[in-house]
Amino acid sequence: MKALLGLSDLFPDRFGGGRGVKKEVHRNRRAFPRGASNVISTRFATEAFNEPRSVKMQFLTKRLCVGVLALAIMSVLSGCNVRGLFTSYGDDPVWVDPNAAAAETAAAGDAGGPGKAVYGRICAACHLGSGKGVPGNNIPALAGSALAQGDARKPIAIVLHGLRGPIERNGVQINGQMAAWKDQLDDQQIADVLTYVRSAFGNAAGPVTADEVKAVREETASRTVQYTEAELP
């Protein structure tokens, strides 16, 4: 007697649909009087085994692709900061003290006003922080200077267009040159620095306003060379 069995018959829960390893079962009662079976495997239906593995591989492949794509997108966007979508430390709100401006203004006044900062950046390299200058090196002193404390138009003109020697101060001949600052400093900055010079280093002259600087700038707009002392307005 010959019977044809498949894995679906032997393992119906795992291999359905009649596909599987087919076996020929021969019953030969003369050779096996007690009805034992001689089971011979004849063929493997590879699709029965490949199908579960193929489905699993497809699932893993899809998950891998999704993961790689997600990593790529995160890498590209990690350096971006789209306001409202991503945040960075630069997006943190900054609290501004409404009284800070007034406090800074008061502190600036105590420290010499905004003109002191301009002086330190522009003038101190030559005239020194003390305002004493270096007369022996053709740099006149601002401390005690009658020119700096006199008519404000003269120092305004000097800062705008520069000054060249010779001049004489306290019996010392000074034949240096001062650069023009009309293109580097605006009217307010010039007013601030001259106000500082006229009230620092023991000087006691009044402040200079931006309107005064503006008027002199307009009156002398055509000038292209430094002043001599005799040419000052």
C-alpha positions as CSV (number, residue, x, y, z in Angstrom):
1,M,0.0,0.0,0.0
2,K,1.3,3.4,-0.9
3,A,0.2,6.7,0.6
4,L,1.2,10.3,-0.3
5,L,1.5,12.6,2.7
6,G,2.5,16.2,3.0
7,L,3.7,18.5,5.9
8,S,0.2,20.0,5.9
9,D,-1.1,16.6,6.9
10,L,1.6,16.2,9.6
11,F,1.7,19.8,10.8
12,P,-1.5,21.5,9.8
13,D,-1.0,24.4,12.2
14,R,2.3,25.5,10.6
15,F,2.1,24.4,7.0
16,G,-1.3,24.9,5.5
17,G,-2.5,24.7,2.0
18,G,-1.2,21.2,1.2
19,R,2.3,22.4,0.6
20,G,5.3,20.8,2.3
21,V,7.6,17.9,2.3
22,K,6.0,15.1,0.5
23,K,6.7,11.6,1.7
24,E,5.9,8.2,0.2
25,V,4.8,5.8,2.8
26,H,5.1,2.1,1.9
27,R,3.4,-0.5,3.9
28,N,4.8,-4.0,3.3
29,R,3.4,-6.4,5.7
30,R,5.5,-9.2,4.6
31,A,8.7,-7.3,5.3
32,F,7.2,-5.6,8.3
33,P,4.6,-8.1,9.7
34,R,3.5,-5.9,12.5
35,G,2.5,-3.1,10.2
36,A,5.6,-0.9,10.7
37,S,6.0,1.8,8.1
38,N,9.1,2.4,5.9
39,V,9.0,6.2,5.4
40,I,11.1,7.5,2.5
41,S,11.3,11.3,1.9
42,T,11.2,12.0,-1.8
43,R,11.0,15.8,-2.3
44,F,11.1,19.1,-0.5
45,A,8.6,21.7,-1.5
46,T,11.0,24.7,-1.1
47,E,8.3,27.2,-1.3
48,A,6.8,25.9,1.9
49,F,9.9,26.8,3.8
50,N,10.9,29.9,1.9
51,E,7.5,31.6,2.2
52,P,7.6,32.3,6.0
53,R,11.3,33.3,5.8
54,S,10.6,35.6,2.8
55,V,7.8,37.4,4.7
56,K,10.0,38.0,7.7
57,M,12.9,39.2,5.6
58,Q,10.6,41.7,3.8
59,F,9.4,43.0,7.1
60,L,12.9,43.4,8.4
61,T,14.0,45.1,5.2
62,K,11.2,47.6,5.4
63,R,12.0,48.4,9.0
64,L,15.7,48.9,8.1
65,C,14.8,51.2,5.2
66,V,12.5,53.3,7.4
67,G,15.2,53.5,10.1
68,V,17.9,54.6,7.6
69,L,15.5,57.2,6.1
70,A,14.7,58.6,9.5
71,L,18.3,58.9,10.5
72,A,19.1,60.7,7.2
73,I,16.3,63.2,7.8
74,M,17.4,63.8,11.4
75,S,21.0,64.3,10.2
76,V,19.9,66.9,7.6
77,L,17.6,68.8,9.9
78,S,19.8,68.6,13.0
79,G,21.7,71.7,11.8
80,C,18.5,73.6,10.9
81,N,16.4,75.8,13.2
82,V,13.0,76.4,11.7
83,R,11.3,78.8,14.0
84,G,8.2,77.2,15.5
85,L,9.3,73.7,14.6
86,F,12.8,73.3,16.1
87,T,14.4,75.1,18.9
88,S,17.9,76.0,19.9
89,Y,19.5,77.9,22.7
90,G,19.3,81.0,20.5
91,D,15.6,80.9,20.6
92,D,15.4,81.2,24.4
93,P,13.6,84.4,25.3
94,V,15.8,87.1,26.7
95,W,14.4,89.2,29.5
96,V,15.2,92.9,29.1
97,D,15.2,95.1,32.1
98,P,13.2,98.2,31.3
99,N,15.4,100.2,33.6
100,A,18.7,99.0,32.1
101,A,19.0,101.9,29.7
102,A,18.6,104.5,32.4
103,A,21.1,102.6,34.6
104,E,23.6,102.5,31.8
105,T,23.2,106.2,31.1
106,A,23.7,107.0,34.7
107,A,26.8,104.8,34.9
108,A,28.2,106.4,31.8
109,G,27.7,109.8,33.3
110,D,29.6,108.8,36.4
111,A,32.4,107.3,34.3
112,G,32.8,110.4,32.1
113,G,29.9,109.9,29.7
114,P,29.9,108.3,26.2
115,G,32.7,110.7,25.1
116,K,35.2,108.9,27.4
117,A,34.7,105.7,25.4
118,V,35.2,107.5,22.1
119,Y,38.3,109.2,23.5
120,G,39.7,105.9,24.7
121,R,39.2,104.3,21.3
122,I,40.3,107.2,19.1
123,C,42.4,109.8,21.0
124,A,44.1,108.2,23.9
125,A,46.7,106.4,21.8
126,C,48.3,109.8,21.0
127,H,47.1,112.2,23.7
128,L,47.3,109.5,26.4
129,G,44.7,108.6,28.9
130,S,45.9,111.6,31.1
131,G,45.4,114.1,28.3
132,K,49.0,115.2,28.7
133,G,50.1,114.2,25.2
134,V,53.8,113.8,24.2
135,P,55.0,117.3,23.3
136,G,58.5,116.0,22.7
137,N,57.0,113.7,20.1
138,N,54.9,116.5,18.4
139,I,51.7,115.5,20.2
140,P,50.2,118.5,22.2
141,A,48.6,118.2,25.5
142,L,44.8,118.5,25.9
143,A,45.0,119.0,29.7
144,G,44.9,122.7,30.3
145,S,44.6,123.5,26.6
146,A,43.2,127.0,25.9
147,L,42.3,125.9,22.4
148,A,40.3,122.9,23.6
149,Q,38.4,125.0,26.2
150,G,37.8,128.0,24.0
151,D,35.3,128.6,21.2
152,A,33.9,125.1,20.5
153,R,34.0,125.7,16.7
154,K,37.8,125.4,16.7
155,P,38.1,122.0,18.3
156,I,35.1,120.8,16.2
157,A,36.9,121.9,13.0
158,I,40.1,120.1,14.2
159,V,38.3,116.8,14.8
160,L,36.5,117.0,11.5
161,H,39.4,117.9,9.2
162,G,42.6,117.5,11.2
163,L,45.4,119.9,12.2
164,R,49.0,120.3,11.0
165,G,51.8,122.2,12.6
166,P,53.8,124.0,13.4
167,I,52.3,125.2,16.7
168,E,53.8,126.4,19.9
169,R,52.7,125.3,23.3
170,N,54.3,126.4,26.6
171,G,57.5,127.4,24.7
172,V,57.7,124.0,22.8
173,Q,57.6,123.9,19.1
174,I,55.2,121.1,17.9
175,N,55.2,120.2,14.2
176,G,53.0,117.1,14.1
177,Q,49.8,116.3,12.2
178,M,46.4,115.1,13.5
179,A,44.2,113.0,11.2
180,A,40.7,114.0,10.1
181,W,37.8,112.1,11.7
182,K,34.8,113.4,9.8
183,D,34.3,110.1,8.0
184,Q,34.7,107.9,11.1
185,L,32.7,109.8,13.7
186,D,29.2,111.2,13.4
187,D,28.0,114.5,14.9
188,Q,27.0,113.0,18.2
189,Q,30.2,111.1,18.7
190,I,32.3,114.3,18.0
191,A,30.1,116.2,20.4
192,D,30.5,113.5,23.1
193,V,34.3,113.3,22.8
194,L,34.8,117.1,22.8
195,T,32.4,117.4,25.8
196,Y,34.6,114.9,27.6
197,V,37.9,116.6,26.7
198,R,36.5,120.0,27.7
199,S,35.5,118.7,31.2
200,A,38.3,116.2,31.9
201,F,42.0,116.5,32.8
202,G,41.3,119.6,34.9
203,N,39.5,121.4,32.1
204,A,36.3,123.3,32.8
205,A,34.6,124.2,29.6
206,G,31.0,123.7,28.6
207,P,29.5,120.8,26.6
208,V,29.3,120.6,22.8
209,T,26.1,119.6,21.1
210,A,25.5,117.5,18.0
211,D,23.8,120.5,16.4
212,E,27.0,122.6,16.8
213,V,29.0,119.9,15.1
214,K,26.5,119.6,12.3
215,A,26.7,123.3,11.6
216,V,30.5,123.3,11.4
217,R,30.4,120.2,9.3
218,E,28.1,121.8,6.8
219,E,30.1,125.1,6.7
220,T,33.4,123.3,6.1
221,A,32.1,120.5,3.8
222,S,34.3,121.6,0.9
223,R,37.5,121.3,2.9
224,T,39.8,118.5,1.8
225,V,43.1,119.3,3.7
226,Q,44.0,119.7,7.4
227,Y,43.8,123.1,9.1
228,T,46.7,125.1,10.2
229,E,46.2,127.0,13.5
230,A,45.9,130.3,11.6
231,E,43.1,128.8,9.3
232,L,40.8,127.7,12.1
233,P,37.4,129.3,12.1
